[in-house]
Amino acid sequence: MSYSTAESLRTVTLDDVRGAQKMLAGVARATAMEGSRHLSQLVGAPVHLKCENLQRTGSFKLRGAYVRIAGLLPEQRAAGVVAASAGNHAQGVALASSLLGVHATVFMPKGAPLPKISATREYGAEVRLHGQVVDETLAAAQEYAAETGAVFIHPFDHPDVIAGQGTVGLEILEQCPEVRTIVVGIGGGGLVAGIAVAVKALRPDVRIVGVQAEGAAAYPPSLAAGHPVSVRNPTTMADGIKVGRPGVVPFGIVEELVDEVRTVSEDQLSAALLLCLERAKLVVEPAGASPVAALLGAPDAFEGPVVAVLSGGNVDPVLMQRVLRHGMAAQGRYLAVRLRLTDRPGALATLLGVLSSVDANVLDVSHVRTDPRLGLTEAEVELHLETKGPAHCTEVGRALRYAGYTVID
């Protein structure tokens, strides 16, 4: 276990969060609160974005990691700390340890994005690559802690970590005192638990809504069962909230203080990330965009003013490219079309002329002439198109069929 029995039963209080806020003065930024006109119009009430994606290391994780490590005894600091993470927690522990003069060893999966590995090293941690999935990495980190005496810094399942994350809630109340609903992404539950402790103690009327990805939603069945249960093989693009089992400490707080936990689809996550980039000019990772995804999915379900917590912005450029394309497809702004045409000189140019006539932008073309499925004079073409929305997609399909092309579904 990463904490003692006494720690697992310890209640996180408003005083703990206030103490964490004093400890973090000059360390963590009081991140900006940005209004969103587009989301406000959609929801029918003011919507504000709490920009933890602009926090040092690119996410809220620095807050909890620093408070946890700063609270260690001198002999514990001397033994060093160890953590396991695919990204945000790794960077938070690395920077916190560097600021406090503590040696940090961070285990990361072998497939972790290179920018996150490089950033963790640059923040001062010793990085060890182990395992293909986080569960294997976590086991290696805990084994290392048992062998060396290094203190294992859990990403969410410790009262000090929760208190640190709760400082986001204090800032929200300071920056938007009229808030009625706070929407927060949930993985293990440390962030939403900390925010709930701080906010409910000062403003019990504020509604706290947690958001999970549909393919990694461990909290709904856990809350139904009354104890943490595991989700087998959690799957989502939002790796920051891809956690198969709630933490023991945050679960008790969520069960008591969080008003609702909602789930969002991968399409909604993609659309939310795209919206943050296009409308708010903010780079947000899929997990950080999950509260926005919830607003897009059910805009009438949230009483305003609403604060959506953008928990992180550490997105791998390769993933960003894939997610943006997925988001464009989900909004009807990206269309893949496969069709057959007569294989003769000028046939492809004629097809492209049809697409140009309806103002469809061709991103990619694949032209196949040799396939057993094709007739002697046939060719198959797959096109990736940028379109203007669902109505435009329909117009493109209609124009192709009118021109005599066989569109293959």
Salt bridges, closest charged atoms under 4 A:
GLU7 OE2 - HIS158 NE2 2.96
GLU52 OE2 - ARG63 NH2 2.77
GLU126 OE1 - HIS103 NE2 3.23
GLU126 OE2 - ARG128 NE 3.00
ASP160 OD1 - ARG10 NH2 2.93
GLU171 OE1 - LYS50 NZ 2.67
GLU171 OE2 - ARG63 NH1 2.94
ASP205 OD2 - ARG180 NH1 2.58
ASP205 OD1 - ARG203 NE 2.91
ASP239 OD2 - LYS116 NZ 3.68
ASP259 OD2 - LYS200 NZ 2.86
GLU260 OE1 - ARG207 NH2 3.10
GLU260 OE2 - ARG262 NH1 2.68
ASP267 OD1 - HIS326 NE2 3.18
GLU278 OE2 - ARG333 NH2 2.76
GLU303 OE2 - ARG180 NE 3.23
ASP343 OD1 - ARG369 NE 3.25
ASP359 OD2 - LYS388 NZ 2.44
ASP371 OD1 - ARG373 NE 2.97
GLU380 OE2 - ARG338 NH1 3.33
GLU380 OE1 - ARG340 NE 3.46
GLU380 OE2 - ARG373 NH2 3.50
GLU382 OE2 - HIS384 NE2 3.27
ASP409 OD1 - ARG401 NH2 3.98
